[in-house]
């Protein structure tokens, strides 16, 4: 089955700096890659996703890149703000397969 | 619509007791998922419904676990004869397969078995 690995497990940046979180997946048939943000006491919230037919997607300060050949994808947050502090999860899923596999998470701390 | 609702938010139970959690998905979503999340880990898939049909179950879902979605709307997850290892956050999510791939998660039910 699919195995998703996520790095780093913790990340601390200064406000205004950029943050990058990387994930690798094992199943080349996976074609949908979402990123979730989870704040304390809340469920994961979808912040951006990418499908395997594109290499990059951007939404304001957030961007995701996908390298299908290397089977890795990354989340980029620019101009970080304290409210970006949370746990971020990557995930991967095959088309029509509802067993979405999540990475172990990255705890991002943005210091003011 | 207020999103995905889960009840209760917290549950403390003694080992051996049965517990039941409820999930109310977004009304127009035809797919509903249950996940389990332990501290420091990502969510792990448990089971999935399309309308009222339970279409997939993870090997994590032992015979002590049962899930239902009787009318294709809300769902319940029951754990019988709870064990300390069942302590976790149980997350429900819903999606509309006809529109997009994204899941909307609820805030979860945190189960503590003592």
Interface residues (C-beta under 8 A of the other chain):
Chain A: X4 X6 X32 X34 X36 X41 X42 X43 X44 X45 X46 X49 X51 X89 X91 X93 X98 X99 X100 X101 X102 X103 X104 X105
Chain B: X4 X6 X31 X33 X40 X41 X42 X43 X44 X45 X48 X55 X56 X58 X91 X93 X101 X102 X103 X104 X105 X106 X107 X108
